[in-house]
Amino acid sequence: MSVDYSLTIATDATAVQVAARGLPHQTEWMPGTGTALSVNLYETLGIDLSILSDRHGYVDAITDEGRFEWEPDPLVTVIFDLDGQIGHEQAAANMINIVRRLLDTGTEDMALVINGDLLLLARFGGKLVKHNRERWWRHYPGAEQVIFG
């Protein structure tokens, strides 16, 4: 069963610019429309990755404290599909490494959501907060080591 994660970034950057930040050594992307890129990294990282730039976004997810709603405009969404040959824990750690690079190379507000309903991570106004620690983070110690706190 595939598990999908989406990282929404409040930015007017292009999909290509975000791709260069998150995967600086990835040179081959499947052709897109200019606002969309994708690459299959199942064999090396255990993920399939799509990056989409858009306007008028909407994020709705569950946190430990209740519902989270956010409407970024403009935005780039990075979609991770974890369903490859690599074990799910390693694939999750690889995904979190990409998220970490995106956090480290910009100051934008961001939100990471699993399967469209659980908020895992959010940064607003420079403050990074993990959510759903018991439901997700404690099950992925490799991811926990990449993003502390």
Backbone as JSON Lines, residues from 0, in Angstrom:
{"i":0,"aa":"M","n":[0.83,-1.18,0.0],"ca":[0.0,0.0,0.0],"c":[0.88,1.24,0.0]}
{"i":1,"aa":"S","n":[0.58,2.16,-0.86],"ca":[1.33,3.4,-0.99],"c":[0.93,4.38,0.12]}
{"i":2,"aa":"V","n":[1.93,5.11,0.61],"ca":[1.7,6.17,1.58],"c":[2.15,7.47,0.93]}
{"i":3,"aa":"D","n":[1.27,8.48,0.96],"ca":[1.56,9.75,0.32],"c":[1.75,10.85,1.36]}
{"i":4,"aa":"Y","n":[2.77,11.64,1.13],"ca":[3.07,12.79,1.97],"c":[3.06,14.01,1.07]}
{"i":5,"aa":"S","n":[2.6,15.13,1.57],"ca":[2.68,16.36,0.79],"c":[3.25,17.47,1.66]}
{"i":6,"aa":"L","n":[4.25,18.13,1.12],"ca":[4.86,19.28,1.77],"c":[4.41,20.5,0.99]}
{"i":7,"aa":"T","n":[3.64,21.35,1.63],"ca":[3.16,22.57,1.01],"c":[4.05,23.72,1.47]}
{"i":8,"aa":"I","n":[4.53,24.48,0.51],"ca":[5.45,25.58,0.78],"c":[4.82,26.86,0.25]}
{"i":9,"aa":"A","n":[4.69,27.87,1.12],"ca":[4.16,29.17,0.69],"c":[5.29,29.92,0.01]}
{"i":10,"aa":"T","n":[5.28,29.91,-1.32],"ca":[6.37,30.52,-2.08],"c":[5.92,30.85,-3.49]}
{"i":11,"aa":"D","n":[6.58,31.84,-4.07],"ca":[6.36,32.12,-5.49],"c":[7.48,31.53,-6.34]}
{"i":12,"aa":"A","n":[8.32,30.71,-5.73],"ca":[9.38,30.0,-6.46],"c":[8.74,29.03,-7.46]}
{"i":13,"aa":"T","n":[9.5,28.67,-8.47],"ca":[9.01,27.7,-9.45],"c":[9.26,26.28,-8.93]}
{"i":14,"aa":"A","n":[8.62,25.33,-9.57],"ca":[8.86,23.92,-9.24],"c":[10.33,23.57,-9.46]}
{"i":15,"aa":"V","n":[10.93,24.12,-10.49],"ca":[12.34,23.85,-10.79],"c":[13.24,24.4,-9.68]}
{"i":16,"aa":"Q","n":[12.95,25.58,-9.18],"ca":[13.75,26.17,-8.1],"c":[13.65,25.34,-6.82]}
{"i":17,"aa":"V","n":[12.45,24.88,-6.49],"ca":[12.26,24.05,-5.3],"c":[12.96,22.71,-5.48]}
{"i":18,"aa":"A","n":[12.87,22.14,-6.68],"ca":[13.55,20.87,-6.96],"c":[15.05,21.01,-6.76]}
{"i":19,"aa":"A","n":[15.63,22.11,-7.2],"ca":[17.07,22.33,-7.06],"c":[17.46,22.44,-5.59]}
{"i":20,"aa":"R","n":[16.6,22.97,-4.76],"ca":[16.87,23.07,-3.33],"c":[16.75,21.71,-2.64]}
{"i":21,"aa":"G","n":[15.72,20.97,-2.98],"ca":[15.44,19.71,-2.29],"c":[16.29,18.54,-2.75]}
{"i":22,"aa":"L","n":[16.6,18.51,-4.02],"ca":[17.41,17.45,-4.63],"c":[18.46,18.08,-5.53]}
{"i":23,"aa":"P","n":[19.46,18.71,-4.95],"ca":[20.43,19.46,-5.76],"c":[21.22,18.62,-6.75]}
{"i":24,"aa":"H","n":[21.33,17.31,-6.54],"ca":[22.12,16.46,-7.44],"c":[21.25,15.69,-8.43]}
{"i":25,"aa":"Q","n":[19.94,15.86,-8.36],"ca":[19.03,15.17,-9.28],"c":[18.95,15.97,-10.57]}
{"i":26,"aa":"T","n":[19.43,15.41,-11.66],"ca":[19.46,16.15,-12.92],"c":[18.4,15.69,-13.91]}
{"i":27,"aa":"E","n":[17.87,14.51,-13.75],"ca":[16.91,14.0,-14.72],"c":[15.52,13.97,-14.12]}
{"i":28,"aa":"W","n":[14.65,14.8,-14.67],"ca":[13.25,14.86,-14.26],"c":[12.39,14.49,-15.45]}
{"i":29,"aa":"M","n":[11.26,13.88,-15.2],"ca":[10.34,13.58,-16.29],"c":[9.79,14.91,-16.8]}
{"i":30,"aa":"P","n":[9.6,15.02,-18.11],"ca":[9.11,16.28,-18.66],"c":[7.78,16.68,-18.04]}
{"i":31,"aa":"G","n":[7.64,17.95,-17.76],"ca":[6.4,18.47,-17.19],"c":[5.95,19.68,-17.96]}
{"i":32,"aa":"T","n":[5.04,20.4,-17.38],"ca":[4.46,21.57,-18.04],"c":[5.21,22.84,-17.71]}
{"i":33,"aa":"G","n":[6.24,22.78,-16.9],"ca":[6.92,23.97,-16.42],"c":[6.5,24.29,-14.99]}
{"i":34,"aa":"T","n":[5.27,23.94,-14.66],"ca":[4.8,24.12,-13.29],"c":[4.77,22.78,-12.55]}
{"i":35,"aa":"A","n":[5.17,21.72,-13.24],"ca":[5.15,20.38,-12.63],"c":[6.38,19.59,-13.05]}
{"i":36,"aa":"L","n":[6.97,18.9,-12.08],"ca":[8.1,18.02,-12.32],"c":[7.83,16.7,-11.61]}
{"i":37,"aa":"S","n":[8.42,15.62,-12.09],"ca":[8.32,14.36,-11.37],"c":[9.55,13.51,-11.65]}
{"i":38,"aa":"V","n":[9.86,12.63,-10.69],"ca":[10.97,11.72,-10.83],"c":[10.69,10.48,-9.99]}
{"i":39,"aa":"N","n":[11.01,9.32,-10.55],"ca":[10.84,8.06,-9.85],"c":[12.18,7.7,-9.21]}
{"i":40,"aa":"L","n":[12.21,7.74,-7.88],"ca":[13.42,7.41,-7.13],"c":[13.18,6.18,-6.25]}
{"i":41,"aa":"Y","n":[12.25,5.31,-6.68],"ca":[11.92,4.12,-5.89],"c":[13.15,3.24,-5.64]}
{"i":42,"aa":"E","n":[13.98,3.04,-6.66],"ca":[15.12,2.13,-6.5],"c":[16.21,2.68,-5.6]}
{"i":43,"aa":"T","n":[16.4,4.0,-5.6],"ca":[17.49,4.58,-4.81],"c":[17.04,5.12,-3.46]}
{"i":44,"aa":"L","n":[15.86,5.76,-3.4],"ca":[15.4,6.37,-2.16],"c":[14.09,5.79,-1.63]}
{"i":45,"aa":"G","n":[13.41,4.99,-2.45],"ca":[12.13,4.41,-2.04],"c":[10.97,5.37,-2.17]}
{"i":46,"aa":"I","n":[11.12,6.41,-3.01],"ca":[10.06,7.39,-3.17],"c":[9.88,7.77,-4.64]}
{"i":47,"aa":"D","n":[8.66,8.17,-4.96],"ca":[8.34,8.81,-6.22],"c":[8.03,10.25,-5.84]}
{"i":48,"aa":"L","n":[8.52,11.19,-6.58],"ca":[8.43,12.59,-6.19],"c":[7.8,13.42,-7.29]}
{"i":49,"aa":"S","n":[6.84,14.28,-6.92],"ca":[6.25,15.24,-7.84],"c":[6.31,16.61,-7.18]}
{"i":50,"aa":"I","n":[6.6,17.62,-7.97],"ca":[6.69,18.99,-7.46],"c":[5.8,19.85,-8.35]}
{"i":51,"aa":"L","n":[4.85,20.55,-7.74],"ca":[3.85,21.32,-8.46],"c":[3.78,22.74,-7.94]}
{"i":52,"aa":"S","n":[3.88,23.72,-8.82],"ca":[3.66,25.11,-8.4],"c":[2.22,25.49,-8.77]}
{"i":53,"aa":"D","n":[1.62,26.31,-7.91],"ca":[0.2,26.61,-8.09],"c":[-0.15,27.91,-7.38]}
{"i":54,"aa":"R","n":[-1.4,28.26,-7.45],"ca":[-1.96,29.4,-6.73],"c":[-3.19,28.92,-5.96]}
{"i":55,"aa":"H","n":[-3.54,29.63,-4.93],"ca":[-4.76,29.36,-4.16],"c":[-4.8,27.95,-3.59]}
{"i":56,"aa":"G","n":[-3.86,27.64,-2.73],"ca":[-3.81,26.32,-2.11],"c":[-4.68,26.22,-0.88]}
{"i":57,"aa":"Y","n":[-4.9,25.0,-0.45],"ca":[-5.68,24.75,0.77],"c":[-5.14,23.49,1.43]}
{"i":58,"aa":"V","n":[-4.81,23.6,2.7],"ca":[-4.34,22.46,3.49],"c":[-5.29,22.32,4.67]}
{"i":59,"aa":"D","n":[-5.78,21.11,4.89],"ca":[-6.68,20.81,5.99],"c":[-6.2,19.5,6.6]}
{"i":60,"aa":"A","n":[-5.82,19.53,7.88],"ca":[-5.25,18.33,8.5],"c":[-5.56,18.31,9.99]}
{"i":61,"aa":"I","n":[-5.3,17.15,10.59],"ca":[-5.54,16.94,12.02],"c":[-4.22,17.06,12.76]}
{"i":62,"aa":"T","n":[-4.24,17.8,13.87],"ca":[-3.09,17.9,14.76],"c":[-3.49,17.29,16.1]}
{"i":63,"aa":"D","n":[-2.56,17.26,17.03],"ca":[-2.89,16.79,18.37],"c":[-3.89,17.72,19.05]}
{"i":64,"aa":"E","n":[-3.92,18.98,18.63],"ca":[-4.79,19.99,19.25],"c":[-6.1,20.19,18.5]}
{"i":65,"aa":"G","n":[-6.29,19.56,17.37],"ca":[-7.52,19.76,16.59],"c":[-7.2,19.94,15.12]}
{"i":66,"aa":"R","n":[-8.05,20.7,14.44],"ca":[-7.91,20.89,12.99],"c":[-6.93,22.02,12.68]}
{"i":67,"aa":"F","n":[-6.24,21.84,11.56],"ca":[-5.31,22.82,11.03],"c":[-5.8,23.17,9.63]}
{"i":68,"aa":"E","n":[-5.97,24.45,9.36],"ca":[-6.37,24.89,8.03],"c":[-5.45,26.04,7.61]}
{"i":69,"aa":"W","n":[-5.08,26.01,6.34],"ca":[-4.14,27.0,5.82],"c":[-4.42,27.19,4.34]}
{"i":70,"aa":"E","n":[-4.35,28.43,3.87],"ca":[-4.6,28.74,2.46],"c":[-3.44,29.54,1.86]}
{"i":71,"aa":"P","n":[-2.34,28.86,1.54],"ca":[-1.19,29.57,0.95],"c":[-1.47,30.0,-0.49]}
{"i":72,"aa":"D","n":[-0.91,31.14,-0.88],"ca":[-1.07,31.65,-2.24],"c":[0.05,32.65,-2.49]}
{"i":73,"aa":"P","n":[0.95,32.35,-3.4],"ca":[1.17,31.16,-4.21],"c":[1.82,30.06,-3.38]}
{"i":74,"aa":"L","n":[2.0,28.89,-4.02],"ca":[2.55,27.75,-3.3],"c":[3.24,26.79,-4.25]}
{"i":75,"aa":"V","n":[4.07,25.96,-3.64],"ca":[4.63,24.79,-4.32],"c":[4.33,23.61,-3.42]}
{"i":76,"aa":"T","n":[3.85,22.53,-4.01],"ca":[3.58,21.31,-3.26],"c":[4.54,20.22,-3.73]}
{"i":77,"aa":"V","n":[5.21,19.62,-2.77],"ca":[6.1,18.5,-3.04],"c":[5.39,17.25,-2.55]}
{"i":78,"aa":"I","n":[5.1,16.33,-3.47],"ca":[4.35,15.12,-3.14],"c":[5.3,13.92,-3.17]}
{"i":79,"aa":"F","n":[5.34,13.2,-2.06],"ca":[6.18,12.02,-1.92],"c":[5.29,10.8,-1.87]}
{"i":80,"aa":"D","n":[5.54,9.83,-2.73],"ca":[4.83,8.55,-2.71],"c":[5.84,7.51,-2.27]}
{"i":81,"aa":"L","n":[5.61,6.91,-1.11],"ca":[6.54,5.91,-0.57],"c":[5.97,4.53,-0.83]}
{"i":82,"aa":"D","n":[6.47,3.88,-1.86],"ca":[5.96,2.55,-2.22],"c":[7.0,1.81,-3.04]}
{"i":83,"aa":"G","n":[8.26,1.96,-2.7],"ca":[9.31,1.36,-3.5],"c":[9.9,0.11,-2.89]}
{"i":84,"aa":"Q","n":[11.05,-0.29,-3.43],"ca":[11.75,-1.5,-3.0],"c":[12.4,-1.34,-1.63]}
{"i":85,"aa":"I","n":[12.7,-0.11,-1.26],"ca":[13.36,0.17,0.01],"c":[12.32,0.12,1.12]}
{"i":86,"aa":"G","n":[12.71,-0.36,2.3],"ca":[11.79,-0.42,3.43],"c":[11.17,0.93,3.75]}
{"i":87,"aa":"H","n":[9.95,0.9,4.28],"ca":[9.2,2.13,4.54],"c":[9.93,3.05,5.51]}
{"i":88,"aa":"E","n":[10.58,2.51,6.53],"ca":[11.28,3.36,7.49],"c":[12.42,4.11,6.83]}
{"i":89,"aa":"Q","n":[13.19,3.44,5.97],"ca":[14.29,4.11,5.27],"c":[13.75,5.12,4.26]}
{"i":90,"aa":"A","n":[12.68,4.76,3.56],"ca":[12.07,5.69,2.6],"c":[11.57,6.95,3.32]}
{"i":91,"aa":"A","n":[10.98,6.78,4.51],"ca":[10.51,7.93,5.3],"c":[11.69,8.8,5.71]}
{"i":92,"aa":"A","n":[12.79,8.19,6.12],"ca":[13.98,8.96,6.48],"c":[14.53,9.71,5.27]}
{"i":93,"aa":"N","n":[14.52,9.08,4.09],"ca":[14.98,9.74,2.87],"c":[14.09,10.93,2.53]}
{"i":94,"aa":"M","n":[12.78,10.76,2.69],"ca":[11.84,11.85,2.45],"c":[12.11,13.0,3.42]}
{"i":95,"aa":"I","n":[12.31,12.68,4.68],"ca":[12.55,13.71,5.7],"c":[13.87,14.44,5.41]}
{"i":96,"aa":"N","n":[14.85,13.76,4.84],"ca":[16.09,14.43,4.45],"c":[15.83,15.5,3.4]}
{"i":97,"aa":"I","n":[14.94,15.22,2.46],"ca":[14.59,16.21,1.44],"c":[13.84,17.37,2.1]}
{"i":98,"aa":"V","n":[12.91,17.06,2.99],"ca":[12.19,18.11,3.72],"c":[13.17,18.98,4.5]}
{"i":99,"aa":"R","n":[14.13,18.35,5.16],"ca":[15.14,19.08,5.94],"c":[15.92,20.05,5.05]}
{"i":100,"aa":"R","n":[16.33,19.58,3.84],"ca":[17.05,20.47,2.92],"c":[16.19,21.67,2.51]}
{"i":101,"aa":"L","n":[14.9,21.42,2.3],"ca":[14.01,22.53,1.94],"c":[13.84,23.5,3.1]}
{"i":102,"aa":"L","n":[13.76,22.98,4.31],"ca":[13.69,23.85,5.49],"c":[14.96,24.68,5.63]}
{"i":103,"aa":"D","n":[16.1,24.04,5.43],"ca":[17.39,24.69,5.63],"c":[17.74,25.72,4.56]}
{"i":104,"aa":"T","n":[17.14,25.59,3.37],"ca":[17.52,26.47,2.25],"c":[16.5,27.57,1.99]}
{"i":105,"aa":"G","n":[15.57,27.76,2.9],"ca":[14.58,28.83,2.75],"c":[13.95,29.18,4.08]}
{"i":106,"aa":"T","n":[13.15,30.21,4.07],"ca":[12.48,30.66,5.29],"c":[10.96,30.61,5.18]}
{"i":107,"aa":"E","n":[10.47,30.04,4.11],"ca":[9.02,30.04,3.85],"c":[8.26,29.26,4.91]}
{"i":108,"aa":"D","n":[6.99,29.6,5.04],"ca":[6.07,28.79,5.84],"c":[5.85,27.48,5.09]}
{"i":109,"aa":"M","n":[5.77,26.37,5.86],"ca":[5.61,25.03,5.26],"c":[4.75,24.16,6.15]}
{"i":110,"aa":"A","n":[4.11,23.17,5.53],"ca":[3.35,22.17,6.28],"c":[3.51,20.81,5.6]}
{"i":111,"aa":"L","n":[3.83,19.77,6.4],"ca":[3.97,18.4,5.9],"c":[2.81,17.58,6.42]}
{"i":112,"aa":"V","n":[2.07,16.96,5.49],"ca":[0.86,16.2,5.81],"c":[0.98,14.79,5.23]}
{"i":113,"aa":"I","n":[0.53,13.79,6.0],"ca":[0.52,12.4,5.53],"c":[-0.9,12.01,5.12]}
{"i":114,"aa":"N","n":[-1.0,11.36,3.96],"ca":[-2.25,10.85,3.42],"c":[-3.39,11.86,3.46]}
{"i":115,"aa":"G","n":[-3.05,13.13,3.34],"ca":[-4.06,14.17,3.25],"c":[-4.8,14.47,4.52]}
{"i":116,"aa":"D","n":[-4.38,13.89,5.67],"ca":[-5.17,14.19,6.86],"c":[-4.42,14.4,8.17]}
{"i":117,"aa":"L","n":[-3.15,14.0,8.3],"ca":[-2.42,14.22,9.54],"c":[-1.28,15.2,9.33]}
{"i":118,"aa":"L","n":[-1.28,16.29,10.08],"ca":[-0.18,17.24,10.02],"c":[0.99,16.67,10.81]}
{"i":119,"aa":"L","n":[2.17,16.59,10.18],"ca":[3.36,16.07,10.84],"c":[4.33,17.15,11.25]}
{"i":120,"aa":"L","n":[4.36,18.22,10.48],"ca":[5.36,19.24,10.69],"c":[4.85,20.55,10.11]}
{"i":121,"aa":"A","n":[5.1,21.65,10.81],"ca":[4.73,22.97,10.29],"c":[5.77,23.99,10.72]}
{"i":122,"aa":"R","n":[6.06,24.91,9.8],"ca":[6.91,26.05,10.14],"c":[6.16,27.3,9.72]}
{"i":123,"aa":"F","n":[5.9,28.15,10.7],"ca":[5.25,29.43,10.44],"c":[6.0,30.5,11.21]}
{"i":124,"aa":"G","n":[6.3,31.59,10.52],"ca":[7.03,32.68,11.15],"c":[8.38,32.25,11.69]}
{"i":125,"aa":"G","n":[9.0,31.26,11.06],"ca":[10.31,30.78,11.47],"c":[10.28,29.74,12.59]}
{"i":126,"aa":"K","n":[9.11,29.46,13.16],"ca":[9.01,28.5,14.25],"c":[8.59,27.13,13.7]}
{"i":127,"aa":"L","n":[9.44,26.13,13.94],"ca":[9.21,24.76,13.48],"c":[8.58,23.94,14.6]}
{"i":128,"aa":"V","n":[7.45,23.29,14.3],"ca":[6.74,22.49,15.3],"c":[6.37,21.13,14.7]}
{"i":129,"aa":"K","n":[6.68,20.06,15.44],"ca":[6.26,18.71,15.04],"c":[4.88,18.43,15.62]}
{"i":130,"aa":"H","n":[4.08,17.72,14.86],"ca":[2.74,17.33,15.28],"c":[2.61,15.81,15.15]}
{"i":131,"aa":"N","n":[1.63,15.26,15.84],"ca":[1.34,13.82,15.81],"c":[2.59,13.0,16.12]}
{"i":132,"aa":"R","n":[3.25,13.38,17.19],"ca":[4.48,12.69,17.61],"c":[4.23,11.22,17.95]}
{"i":133,"aa":"E","n":[3.17,10.94,18.66],"ca":[2.88,9.55,19.04],"c":[2.38,8.74,17.86]}
{"i":134,"aa":"R","n":[1.66,9.34,16.96],"ca":[1.07,8.61,15.83],"c":[2.06,8.39,14.7]}
{"i":135,"aa":"W","n":[3.11,9.22,14.61],"ca":[4.02,9.07,13.48],"c":[5.49,9.14,13.89]}
{"i":136,"aa":"W","n":[5.94,10.23,14.46],"ca":[7.36,10.46,14.71],"c":[8.0,9.35,15.55]}
{"i":137,"aa":"R","n":[7.34,8.85,16.55],"ca":[7.96,7.83,17.4],"c":[8.14,6.51,16.66]}
{"i":138,"aa":"H","n":[7.41,6.31,15.57],"ca":[7.53,5.08,14.77],"c":[8.65,5.16,13.73]}
{"i":139,"aa":"Y","n":[9.23,6.34,13.54],"ca":[10.28,6.54,12.54],"c":[11.5,7.21,13.17]}
{"i":140,"aa":"P","n":[12.28,6.45,13.91],"ca":[13.44,7.05,14.59],"c":[14.45,7.66,13.62]}
{"i":141,"aa":"G","n":[14.56,7.13,12.4],"ca":[15.47,7.71,11.41],"c":[15.02,9.13,11.04]}
{"i":142,"aa":"A","n":[13.73,9.33,10.91],"ca":[13.2,10.67,10.61],"c":[13.38,11.58,11.82]}
{"i":143,"aa":"E","n":[13.17,11.05,12.98],"ca":[13.33,11.81,14.24],"c":[14.76,12.35,14.37]}
{"i":144,"aa":"Q","n":[15.73,11.58,13.91],"ca":[17.14,12.0,13.99],"c":[17.47,13.12,13.0]}
{"i":145,"aa":"V","n":[16.72,13.21,11.91],"ca":[16.98,14.22,10.9],"c":[16.39,15.58,11.31]}
{"i":146,"aa":"I","n":[15.2,15.55,11.9],"ca":[14.56,16.78,12.36],"c":[14.29,16.63,13.85]}
{"i":147,"aa":"F","n":[15.13,17.27,14.65],"ca":[15.02,17.19,16.1],"c":[13.92,18.11,16.61]}
{"i":148,"aa":"G","n":[13.56,17.92,17.85],"ca":[12.66,18.87,18.5],"c":[11.32,18.34,18.84]}
